[in-house]
Amino acid sequence: MSINRATRLLHTVRHLKPGQIGWRLYYRLLRLRVRRQALALLRPVERRQWADAWSAPAWMPPALIGEGGQGKWTFAFLGERGELARAEDWNHPGKSKLWLYNLHYLDDLCAHGAEDRDAQHRALVARWIDENPPLAGNGWEPYTLSLRLVNLVKWLSTKAWQGSEPIPDPWLSSLARQSQALSAQREYHILANHLFANGKALTFAGAFLEGKDAVRWLRQGLKILDAEIPEQFLMDGGHFERSPMYHATLMWDLADLIHLAECSGIAVLRDRARGWRQALAQGLDWLEMMTHPDGQVGFFNDAAFGIAPTLADLQSYVDCLSIQPLAETLRMVARQGGDYRLRHAAASGYVSVVWEERSKALLDVAPVGPDYQPGHAHADTLSFELSLFGQRVLVNSGISQYGEDAERHRQRSTAAHNTVVVDGVNSSEVWAGFRVARRARPGPVGIDVQPKGLTITGSHDGYRRLPGRVTHRREWRFQEGQLVIRDRLEGGFTRAEARFHCHPGVSVRLENSQHGVLALPGGRRLALAIEGGEARVDSASWHPRFGESHPSQCLVVAFRAPACSTSFRWA
C-alpha cells in the first residue's frame, strides 16, 4: 500500500466509532456464527390482528413496466431497463449492484397503481421466495432485506385486511425468515440511514407477525429507532447526513412509522408516535427550506430527483396523518432584509434566502456530514444554488450513479460544485465511492441584515492541509436585484478557480474576461461582472437523476489576486 493511500485510509478510519470497527470485525471474522443466527430455527408465526387497514398514499412510479411470455418481466430502475426471465437474473452479472438492489426491494408492490397489478404482484412475491433461497445473493443483504420487508408488510397487510383469502403459510414463513436474517445482520458497522432502515423494517415485521420471535424483532427495531431518531435528526430538523434526498426518504419512513402505530394499535408504537410526529414536522420544515421553487430539492451531497418523495408527496402523506403544522416557536428563525427573507438552519449548516418572483438561493456552510459516517458527502463546502423567476440558474452536479469509478469521484469533487477549487485539490478528500479522509471544517457563519438587503459570510479550512495553508472565505451579498459573491483566499496558492455551474437551460456569453451575460429560458438575462479574476466558459454536465447526464456550461473564474468578486445582476 502506498504512503498516500495509507495516510488517506488513516484519516478515514480515525473518525469511526469503536463499535463500527468492532461490528465490522465481527461480521468478517465470525461469518459462520452470523449465518447460524440467520438460519436459526423459528417458531411458527401468525399474522397479528390490527386495529385498521394500511392506507398510506404512494409516491413511487411503477417499476414493473412490461410482461412477456414464459415469465419474462421488464423492470426500469435508475434510468435503465432490465429483464427478469430466469432465477439467475436476480443476481445478473451484467447489472450494477444498485440496479439489482432495486429489483430486490419489490418497490412496485407499493407504487402508483399497485392495485391494478395485483396478479403480477402475487406472482412476483411467490417467484422471489422460490428463486432466492436464504442468504443467497443480493436480496439477503441487510439493506435490501430492510426495504423489501417494509414493502411486503404494507402489501400483505392490505391483502389481509380485505380478507378475501388467507395469506399463504409459505409467505408468512418467508417473512419470518427474512426478519431473522436481518436481525442477525443489523448494520451497526455502517450506522446512519442504513441502521435506521434496519430498525424500521424490524419494527414493521414485529408489528405484523405474532409470536415470541416477532416480539423480539419488534423490541430490536424499537431499540434502534429510540437511539437513532434523536441521533440522526438535528435540532433544526435536518438529517445529519446533510443529503436532502436521504432526508426526504427518512421523512417518509417517519410517516410510515406513525401510520403503523395507528393501523396496528400496538401500545408501544402509539406511545412513541407523538415524538415521531414532532420529528416529522420539524423535518418537513427543513425540507421546505431546502426545496427550490420548482418543487424539487437542492443538490447538496448525494442528491437526485426520483429517488425520494418530493415535498408535495410528503405534505399529502402528512395531511392523511392529520399532523399539525410546526408551532412557530419551533420553526427556524426567519429574518427580513429588505425584499429578502432568510432562514438559517444552524445545526445542519444551511441558509436559504427567498425573495419576490419565486427566487431562492441555498447556501452550504455545513460540515460534510457526521464524522463517523460521511459516506454520502461531496466536497461541496461553501457551494450554493440559485433559482430566479421560478427556474434554476446555478446548480451543483447532482448524481447519476454510485460505485467507485472515476465518474462517481468527479461528481463528488469540488470542481463539480459552485465553490472554489485551490490548486486542483478537493476541499474534502472524497475517495472510493463512499469515503472521506480529511474533510473541510466550516467556520462561523456571519449574517448581516441591512434595510435593503443582507450579507452572509462563511469559511472553511479544507485547504489548510496544502503547503500554503489556505483558508477560503466567502461572502454572499443580496442587494438591489443582484447577488455578489466575494471569495478571499488567505494563504499561499499557485492556482485557484471559482466555478459556477449553469443549469442546462441557461447559456453564457462572455463579452471579455470580466463581463458577460447569462441568458435564461423565456428571455430573461443576467449581467455578469468579475473583479480580481478572469472568466472563461467550460463544457460541463448536470445529473438530475440516476442514469442521466445533460450537457451544460460552467462559468470558471480564475483568481488573479487573493480576492475575487463575481456579481450577477437581474434588476
Secondary structure, DSSP 4 states (H G I P E B T S, - for coil): --HHHHHHHHHHHTTS-HHHHHHHHHHHHTHHHHHHHHT------EEPPPSS-------SPPSEEEE-STT-EEEEETTEEEEE-SGGGGG-TTS-HHHHHHHHHTGGGGSTTGGGGHHHHHHHHHHHHHHS-TT-SGGGSHHHHHHHHHHHHHHHHHHHHHTSSPPPHHHHHHHHHHHHHHHTT--TTT-HHHHHHHHHHHHHHHHHEESHHHHHHHHHHHHHHHHHHHHHB-TTS-BTT--HHHHHHHHHHHHHHHHHHHHH--HHHHHHHHHHHHHHHHHHHHHHHTB-TTSSB---SS--TTSS--HHHHHHHHHHHTPPPPPTTTSPPEEEETTEEEEEETTTTEEEEEETTTEEEEEE-S-SS-TT--TT--S-TT-EEEEETTEEEE---B-S--SSSHHHHHHHSGGGSSSEEETTB-SS-EETTTEESS---B---EEEEETTEEEEEEEE-TTTTSTT--EEEEEEEEETTEEEEEEEEES--S-EEEEEEBPTT-EEEESSSSEEEEEPTTS-EEEEEEESEEEEEEEEEEBSSTT--EEEEEEEEEESSSEEEEEEE--
